[in-house]
Amino acid sequence: MKSPATAFTLAFILIICSFQYSYSQTSNLEPARIAVDLAQKKAPMKPVWAWFGYDEPNYTYMKDGQKLLTEIAALSKGPVYVRAHSLLVTGDGVAALKWGSTNAYTEDVHGNPVYNWKIIDSIFDTYVKRGMKPFAQIGFMPQALSTHPEPYRHYWKPGDNYDLIMTGWAYPPKDYNKWGELVYQWVKHSVERYGKAEVESWYWEVWNEPAYYFKGSRQEFFKLYDYAAAGLKRALPTARIGGMNVAGTKSKKSQEYLNEFIQHCISGTNYATGKIGSPLELVSFHAKGEPKLVDGIVRMDPAPQLRDIATGFRIVASYPQTRNLPIIIGESDPEGCAACGMATNPENAYRNGTMYSSYTAATFARKYELEDQYGINFLGAVSWSFEFENQPWFYGFRDLATNGVDKPVLNVFRMFGKMSGDRVAVQSNRMYSLKTVMDSSIRGPQTDIGALASKDTRTAAVIIWNYHDEDKQGPAEPVSLKVDHIPAKTVAMTHYRIDSKHSNSYEVWKKMGSPQSPTKAQIAILEKAGQLEMISGAQKLKVDNNSLILDFTLPRQGVSLIKLDW
């Protein structure tokens, strides 16, 4: 029988051997070498990421919705924009999946309009009081105006045929003058409630993905747009409006539709005014990836999303009248259905953990690259992810938080919020080229270890990810980061991290036993775990000849932010 001391010694030796084996696995890997040149400016570090959206507008003023909006509003020094569907839909204001209503427009027994702004005010008040800005969507069709008013309310749930949501709200108006007057009254009311300067700072759009969600012809959509724009401009001539948020932008039909819309706005006959052209102060379209389940493993696919973006940028740049207009990617996501959880759509199992956060870091960096390539005015990319009130914990919706607890992906946006000034040059020997990602995604034997960097007057930041399309485990990899042209002799370095052990409420929840009714104490632990975590706080480091080299390891699907202050 071994003595306690002998047993302890053997256990200690086993721990040391295990550590040495793990370390040797990492140390034997060639480090990813990343070079950042703070003197080589590329373009302003615009907060194109500070745009969010969701299907269910009534979540806005609910408990967890308000909590999350407060957190989102704090992400950026500038305003955060919010886009929501169903702002003109008829109903009682009770939230449901893929459904929302405000009852803004009804008619009396004589067919006269009755306007009720109570619920819309509750939504926009929630934004404005937090310093947020609506990307206000004019849609969908009130029941009293719809050419097909029945059936109207749908009761879709995950796993159902998606076409079940297509009810009376998706049809053209029976009276375009009443439609235009509705928009006029809404905008007029907004100016009276929030002030002219505030409403001038918003962006407006008409409908969403009309090729699918509008049960009318293209010309009928252009007519819908013209009457809405005329009503808006009558109420506030300086208001900004555009569109058209076409889906699947890279497809032939979507390209045709977007081109026809732009041409109609430039030189077509306006259905509302009879004049040539329609107001167009922004252009918007959608971009989505296509994850799949392959041999039981989630495999992401960012290539379609980036090709959608490249196509939209190219089309906007092809017209002298639009090439300098702001471009808003109205939805920019790994796939298309936020309310489709992983129970019914197992390919969406990426959403709770670090795969979503690392994908987000890697794809936003490529969006900036596409902006540089096409030389367009890229204003924002809406992440169509918010929260789903009173739903199971970590159900696998595409959301930023679950039951008031932040998920890892929200911490990527917190990282982005710490970047300011100008984007600067970055090189990495392990970052896939933009062309490769657009052609075949990130499927090679090595992961994508890349970076995005910024420099402001007295600070610099570098976000670094270790991403691969396949949701597999892998060893942490060594990274050697060199930052050149630092205008100081010493810096305070802070290292933030998202991985399985940091900034990750999902892993903590699983270790609790995945409770669906966590205690107050457990919820407090989860809320803390959902915040952005430092693995190294404010270390003072000497700068050698205006350069600094930092060596660390980064797990697969992990994201780091290195912040330098001087």
Secondary structure, DSSP 8 states (H G I E B T S, - for coil): ---HHHHHHHHHHHHHHHHHHHHHHHHTS--EEEEEEEEEEEEE---TT-EEEES-GGGGGSHHHHHHHHHHHTT-SS--EEEES-TT--S----BTTB-----EEE-TTS-EEE--HHHHHHHHHHHTTT-EEEEEE----TTTBSS-SS------TTS-GGGG-SGGGS-BS-HHHHHHHHHHHHHHHHHHH-HHHHHTSEEEE-S-HHHH--S-HHHHHHHHHHHHHHHHHH-TT-EEEEEEESSTTSHHHHHHHHHHHHHHHHSB-TTTSSB----S-EEEEEE---EEETTEEE---HHHHHHHHHHHHHHHT-TTTTTSEEEEEEEESSS-TT--TTT-GGGGGGSSHHHHHHHHHHHHHHHHHHHHHT-EEEEEEE--B--TT--TT---SBSEETTEE-HHHHHHHHHTT--SEEEEEEETT---HHHHHHH-S-SSS-EEEEEEEEETTEEEEEEEEE-SB------EEEEEEEE--SSSEEEEEEEEESSSSS-HHHHHHHTT--SS--HHHHHHHHHHTS-EEEEEEEEEE-BTTBEEEEEEE-TT-EEEEEEE-
